[in-house]
Amino acid sequence: MQCLGINDELMPLGRILAKLPIEPQIGRMMVLGNILMLGDALSTMAAICSNITDIFVFDHKMTPAQRAFSGNRCSDNLG
């Protein structure tokens, strides 16, 4: 993946991939897609290829402030 140098040190791409919370292959696809101005299309492809089975998580343990802020909606930003 060209993320390690000759002495097994991280190259710039490897440092970026180490910070991302996704698989390195998918992260590389997203980083290089942004460089090539294909970020939108490759972000969609990366989301499809990822191993996350359930992206919508509803946690019933919201704080009273979160519950008051969300009203009667179940927003994923407040979960």
VOVEXMI-484373 format. One record per residue: residue number from 1; residue in one letter; chain; x, y, z of N, C-alpha, C in turn. Coordinates in nm, 3 decimals, m for minus. Layout:
! residues N
{site NUM,A,A,{X,Y,Z},{X,Y,Z},{X,Y,Z}},
...
***
This chain:
! residues 79
{site 1,M,A,{0.082,m0.120,0.000},{0.000,0.000,0.000},{0.085,0.126,0.000}},
{site 2,Q,A,{0.215,0.109,0.001},{0.309,0.220,m0.003},{0.294,0.313,0.118}},
{site 3,C,A,{0.274,0.253,0.235},{0.260,0.332,0.358},{0.384,0.323,0.446}},
{site 4,L,A,{0.474,0.229,0.415},{0.595,0.212,0.494},{0.717,0.242,0.409}},
{site 5,G,A,{0.817,0.304,0.471},{0.941,0.334,0.402},{1.037,0.217,0.407}},
{site 6,I,A,{1.162,0.243,0.371},{1.263,0.137,0.365},{1.290,0.077,0.502}},
{site 7,N,A,{1.296,0.158,0.605},{1.324,0.110,0.741},{1.197,0.086,0.821}},
{site 8,D,A,{1.087,0.055,0.754},{0.956,0.030,0.816},{0.903,0.149,0.896}},
{site 9,E,A,{0.940,0.271,0.855},{0.881,0.390,0.918},{0.760,0.433,0.834}},
{site 10,L,A,{0.665,0.495,0.900},{0.544,0.539,0.831},{0.575,0.655,0.737}},
{site 11,M,A,{0.526,0.643,0.617},{0.536,0.752,0.520},{0.415,0.843,0.541}},
{site 12,P,A,{0.408,0.959,0.474},{0.296,1.051,0.496},{0.158,0.986,0.478}},
{site 13,L,A,{0.141,0.903,0.377},{0.013,0.835,0.359},{m0.016,0.740,0.475}},
{site 14,G,A,{0.085,0.672,0.523},{0.069,0.582,0.636},{0.029,0.655,0.763}},
{site 15,R,A,{0.081,0.776,0.784},{0.044,0.855,0.901},{m0.102,0.896,0.895}},
{site 16,I,A,{m0.149,0.930,0.776},{m0.291,0.966,0.759},{m0.378,0.845,0.786}},
{site 17,L,A,{m0.343,0.731,0.728},{m0.423,0.610,0.744},{m0.425,0.561,0.888}},
{site 18,A,A,{m0.317,0.583,0.961},{m0.311,0.541,1.102},{m0.410,0.618,1.187}},
{site 19,K,A,{m0.446,0.740,1.146},{m0.539,0.821,1.223},{m0.685,0.793,1.191}},
{site 20,L,A,{m0.712,0.730,1.077},{m0.850,0.707,1.035},{m0.908,0.585,1.105}},
{site 21,P,A,{m1.034,0.591,1.147},{m1.096,0.477,1.217},{m1.158,0.375,1.121}},
{site 22,I,A,{m1.098,0.355,1.005},{m1.149,0.260,0.907},{m1.035,0.172,0.858}},
{site 23,E,A,{m1.069,0.070,0.781},{m0.968,m0.021,0.729},{m0.871,0.055,0.639}},
{site 24,P,A,{m0.743,0.017,0.641},{m0.644,0.092,0.563},{m0.674,0.097,0.413}},
{site 25,Q,A,{m0.723,m0.011,0.356},{m0.752,m0.012,0.213},{m0.861,0.089,0.178}},
{site 26,I,A,{m0.963,0.096,0.260},{m1.072,0.191,0.236},{m1.024,0.334,0.260}},
{site 27,G,A,{m0.942,0.353,0.363},{m0.887,0.484,0.390},{m0.799,0.533,0.277}},
{site 28,R,A,{m0.719,0.443,0.221},{m0.634,0.480,0.107},{m0.719,0.520,m0.012}},
{site 29,M,A,{m0.826,0.446,m0.036},{m0.916,0.479,m0.146},{m0.975,0.618,m0.127}},
{site 30,M,A,{m1.014,0.652,m0.005},{m1.073,0.783,0.020},{m0.970,0.895,0.008}},
{site 31,V,A,{m0.850,0.875,0.062},{m0.747,0.979,0.055},{m0.707,1.004,m0.090}},
{site 32,L,A,{m0.678,0.898,m0.165},{m0.637,0.917,m0.304},{m0.753,0.967,m0.389}},
{site 33,G,A,{m0.875,0.930,m0.354},{m0.991,0.983,m0.426},{m1.005,1.132,m0.410}},
{site 34,N,A,{m0.975,1.182,m0.290},{m0.980,1.327,m0.269},{m0.870,1.398,m0.345}},
{site 35,I,A,{m0.754,1.337,m0.353},{m0.645,1.398,m0.429},{m0.682,1.406,m0.577}},
{site 36,L,A,{m0.751,1.303,m0.627},{m0.789,1.299,m0.769},{m0.923,1.367,m0.797}},
{site 37,M,A,{m0.978,1.438,m0.697},{m1.106,1.510,m0.710},{m1.224,1.415,m0.736}},
{site 38,L,A,{m1.218,1.295,m0.677},{m1.327,1.198,m0.688},{m1.383,1.165,m0.550}},
{site 39,G,A,{m1.377,1.261,m0.460},{m1.413,1.237,m0.321},{m1.556,1.192,m0.300}},
{site 40,D,A,{m1.652,1.253,m0.370},{m1.793,1.217,m0.349},{m1.821,1.073,m0.389}},
{site 41,A,A,{m1.779,1.036,m0.507},{m1.806,0.901,m0.557},{m1.734,0.796,m0.473}},
{site 42,L,A,{m1.608,0.822,m0.438},{m1.533,0.723,m0.362},{m1.577,0.717,m0.216}},
{site 43,S,A,{m1.630,0.825,m0.162},{m1.685,0.819,m0.026},{m1.805,0.727,m0.022}},
{site 44,T,A,{m1.888,0.733,m0.125},{m2.003,0.643,m0.133},{m1.956,0.498,m0.146}},
{site 45,M,A,{m1.858,0.475,m0.232},{m1.805,0.340,m0.249},{m1.741,0.288,m0.121}},
{site 46,A,A,{m1.670,0.375,m0.049},{m1.607,0.334,0.077},{m1.711,0.297,0.181}},
{site 47,A,A,{m1.821,0.371,0.185},{m1.927,0.340,0.280},{m1.989,0.204,0.249}},
{site 48,I,A,{m2.004,0.173,0.122},{m2.060,0.044,0.082},{m1.964,m0.069,0.114}},
{site 49,C,A,{m1.834,m0.046,0.097},{m1.733,m0.151,0.116},{m1.698,m0.175,0.263}},
{site 50,S,A,{m1.732,m0.083,0.351},{m1.691,m0.098,0.491},{m1.767,m0.213,0.557}},
{site 51,N,A,{m1.709,m0.265,0.663},{m1.766,m0.381,0.733},{m1.865,m0.342,0.841}},
{site 52,I,A,{m1.903,m0.218,0.847},{m1.999,m0.175,0.948},{m2.137,m0.226,0.907}},
{site 53,T,A,{m2.199,m0.304,0.994},{m2.327,m0.365,0.957},{m2.446,m0.275,0.986}},
{site 54,D,A,{m2.440,m0.199,1.092},{m2.554,m0.115,1.128},{m2.505,0.027,1.155}},
{site 55,I,A,{m2.530,0.116,1.061},{m2.482,0.253,1.078},{m2.577,0.338,1.162}},
{site 56,F,A,{m2.701,0.292,1.177},{m2.798,0.367,1.256},{m2.810,0.303,1.393}},
{site 57,V,A,{m2.755,0.371,1.492},{m2.756,0.320,1.628},{m2.842,0.412,1.712}},
{site 58,F,A,{m2.941,0.355,1.777},{m3.026,0.435,1.865},{m3.002,0.389,2.006}},
{site 59,D,A,{m2.946,0.475,2.087},{m2.918,0.443,2.226},{m3.025,0.507,2.312}},
{site 60,H,A,{m3.094,0.428,2.390},{m3.204,0.479,2.473},{m3.152,0.552,2.597}},
{site 61,K,A,{m3.022,0.563,2.614},{m2.964,0.626,2.733},{m2.924,0.770,2.705}},
{site 62,M,A,{m3.016,0.849,2.657},{m2.987,0.990,2.633},{m3.002,1.067,2.764}},
{site 63,T,A,{m2.921,1.170,2.779},{m2.933,1.254,2.897},{m3.060,1.338,2.885}},
{site 64,P,A,{m3.112,1.389,2.996},{m3.231,1.474,2.988},{m3.211,1.595,2.898}},
{site 65,A,A,{m3.091,1.652,2.897},{m3.064,1.768,2.809},{m3.072,1.727,2.663}},
{site 66,Q,A,{m3.017,1.610,2.628},{m3.025,1.562,2.491},{m3.170,1.534,2.451}},
{site 67,R,A,{m3.244,1.473,2.542},{m3.384,1.441,2.513},{m3.466,1.570,2.493}},
{site 68,A,A,{m3.440,1.672,2.576},{m3.512,1.798,2.562},{m3.474,1.869,2.432}},
{site 69,F,A,{m3.348,1.859,2.395},{m3.303,1.925,2.273},{m3.360,1.858,2.148}},
{site 70,S,A,{m3.372,1.726,2.151},{m3.417,1.654,2.032},{m3.568,1.655,2.015}},
{site 71,G,A,{m3.642,1.687,2.119},{m3.788,1.686,2.108},{m3.839,1.544,2.090}},
{site 72,N,A,{m3.924,1.524,1.992},{m3.975,1.388,1.969},{m3.907,1.321,1.850}},
{site 73,R,A,{m3.796,1.378,1.803},{m3.720,1.318,1.693},{m3.611,1.227,1.748}},
{site 74,C,A,{m3.573,1.129,1.673},{m3.462,1.039,1.710},{m3.344,1.068,1.618}},
{site 75,S,A,{m3.273,1.173,1.645},{m3.164,1.215,1.559},{m3.038,1.135,1.591}},
{site 76,D,A,{m2.966,1.091,1.488},{m2.842,1.019,1.511},{m2.732,1.110,1.564}},
{site 77,N,A,{m2.746,1.239,1.553},{m2.645,1.331,1.606},{m2.652,1.344,1.757}},
{site 78,L,A,{m2.760,1.301,1.816},{m2.776,1.316,1.961},{m2.759,1.186,2.035}},
{site 79,G,A,{m2.744,1.077,1.966},{m2.734,0.944,2.028},{m2.606,0.919,2.096}},
***
